[in-house]
Amino acid sequence: MPKEVLLLYSSQARYRVPREILFWLTVACTLTLVALTITGDRAVAAVPELVAGLSGVPDLPPVLQGLGWRWSRGILKGIQEKLDHFEYLNIKSIWISPFYRSPMKDFGYDVEDFRDIDPLFGTMEDFEELLAEMHSKGLKLIMDFIPNHTSDRHRWFNLSRTRDPHYEDYYVWTDCNASAPKPNNWVSVFGNSSWTYDEVRGQCYLHQFLKEQPDLNFRNEHVRKEMIDIIHFWLKKGVDGFRMDAVKHILEAAHLRDEPQVDPNKPPESITTEWDLYHDYTTSQLGLHDLLRGWRAEMDSYSREPGRYRFMVTESYDYHEVDKTMMYYGTPLVKESDFPFNFYLLDLPHNTSGLWVKHLVHLWMGNMPRGQWANWVVGNHDRPRIASSAGQTYIRVINMLLLTLPGTPTTYYGEEIGMENINVTDSQIQDPAGKYNASASRDPERSPMQWSNDMNAGFNNKTNTTWLPVHPDYRTINVQKQDEDSVLSQYRSLSKLRQSHLPLHRGWFCYVHADASVFAYLRELDGLNQAFLIVLNFGKESVATDLSSIRELPDQLEVLMSTNQDNRGKVLQKSRILTGAGEGLVFEYYTHTRFNPNHPTQCYISEKACYLRVMDILYTC
Ligand code: GLC
């Protein structure tokens, strides 16, 4: 076609317009591709559903711990039958206390075989079925891993006490006198000397817990290798992570010197409890973190598959030695646990006040290394139930705190319905710690989960017995009997709220107020107008809180959620926010003025993230 004719046609609108559209589309696509390439590695996640956690940590909201799930058909099957409960509560991960083969001297924390399931819990097939079903429902299974000790019935211990050359040093042995077996003053966590004389070998072995739980010798390379093999065994089966038990006890000083006494004037023979000594030689020894980091690296090799992140949480009670606790996060270059358990809120009942709760929260937030992810625990199988120690009045406000703080909330089974401790008579004591000292018994918090008001709260309706008594309040406090205003419904609403609003699980956390009653904070996210104010009354009376000095808050605020149903939907002046004793309020509000830029010392965020509305992404900013 001659050039003139071509030019004639190409300048006509029907040819020119599509050509120009195509041209600008190509330009726009190229620019978008360039922008995505530049920001791609900074995009945290697409929203709203696809929220991955920090540094690949799955957002683990919330973890629910199950022990005491005694069930007539085996505990693993029992859990499988109850998976709907977790889905209903929007719980994503379940940590199941140890189910390895065990003589149950310490209820599974005394492992006889790390690769087998105790018949009390079921079979390996039951486990595999449970795991498969959990995965099909998008739930993650976290196992207990108990590296410090085995049961004295473990094959390794038998071979060690008979001095099999390979196993001879698998445990911590030392010479001692058969009639007074105390090579040094070290004491067990459960009381009395941590040494027991073994007649077969004619030496003493160390046990930082029960005498039926001999401590492994991690200075032996074969022990280290065995433990790694066990980690691989379960990761290959598909478990999603481990709760590493009693980690600070893993190594002891090889010199076996006496530990310093807390009260130097106490006669040495009266040193019988863990509180009598400074544990300079039996806890947190050099080399501990190298071991944990090694395990982490093994786990990471299984995390590469998309969506198959393997998670690690460490258990170590370091009380107020917060620096020791934070070391379990690892360093910016070498990763360790995703988080060490944060036990500070277990102290909440010591003083229910806004200032105290803020102090406990700040112990974590003020000390957590930059870029790390927080977590919160208000109860577990080793500590009294929070609804009993703080009082039923506070269970709702405590759950509200747990589910609106930044980081992963952990719920011990039963907290979601407000279960309380049981009374255990001397003849009913099961816990070895309780047999040594009744006041240290952990049985009260281990009673069966209260599912319904059927016999035994829904447990063992065939045999009429449960391993510990069911709490007598099970007729009124149980999962089945839940109305709109129940502790359970409130838990569920909070969990859903947390999941569906970015500021609540990924945003800034800013203190705005604390006094003898009230603790109040904001959750906001850069780039998003929506924000939340949380006002929690831990005091003994109703109070009016004046937040008029917080300029970033609107003058009027509407109650989105209250632990007191009657107050939902109320509109309050920010100068007079009324809360009753044990009441918690969540306000949702919209603003263009963010609080965090003007108050950097009051605000925390794990990883700074911004929301970009046009692309519906959250990116590191
Ligand atoms: C952990 C467990 C506890 C157990 C102890 C010994 O602290 O939580 O229940 O008794 O380790 O294994």
Residues whose N, C-alpha, C, O or C-beta is under 5 A from the ligand:
A	BS01	GLC	D106 Y109 F209 D245 A246 D382
